[in-house]
Amino acid sequence: MAAQGGANLIYGAGMLDLGITFDFAQFVIDNEIYTMIRKVIGGIPINDEALAVDLIKEVGPGGELVSHPHTFSNFRAEQSATSLFDRSMREAWIADGCKDLAERAYAKADEIIKTHKIPALPDGAEAAIHDILLEAEDAYGMNK
């Protein structure tokens, strides 16, 4: 098996000016890019369902697949789906206010800041974290 290279740590999400400045909009943009990269690296499903092998056999040569329910439930290109990058036609983009990437990113960052709720830790997690910290303090002589 050939060795594969690739990043296993992405450093700098949201950072500008060589890491001196952090920007929430840049963080949202970087997150969107990293999400698209993960989708590409993950590949596309290659199986009978995804390829609609049985349906193609059923419809046969010269048959019509466009209006079939399977097509409607699978026609969206998830590989390139994005909530931040606007891939609409120019007329639609103009009609929607001509918002550029930075404007959409700042709006998304603001929405996240205003609405995000931190989920509660599972039962016992806080005590386990506390025990780990005490153990580390003992191991490094911080409790003396």
Phi, psi and omega in degrees: 000132180286145177290143178245136177257161177161159180285136173244003176215128177253117182253139172105008179303124179083358184269143175230167176054051179058032177088002180283330184241137174249136181230124182299320179295318178297323178298317179296317178297312180299319178299319179297317179295314180298322178297317178295322178297315179301321178296317180295313181297325180292343179077184178245149181292133176240094178208171184301321181294311182295324181274354179058039183301311181297320180295318179297319177297318181296314183288321177078174181302134179078001180285171186244121183254344189300319184268006181285143180305324179300319179296315181296325181277351183233005188281342181289134181276091181294334179301326184247013179291135180212146179264352187247315180283130183267114181251021180283166177293155185305318181298319179292320179297317178295316180297333181270009174104006177057036181286128178274177183303316181298317179298316180294322181293316178296321178296318179294316179299316179298317179299316180297314181300320183283331189246346185294134176244126180284124180292148179291148176291149176297157179306133177087348184294317182298318178294321179295319178297317179300316180296319179297318179296317178298318179298318179294319179297320177295316183296327182258012175068031183270353182260015183261000000 
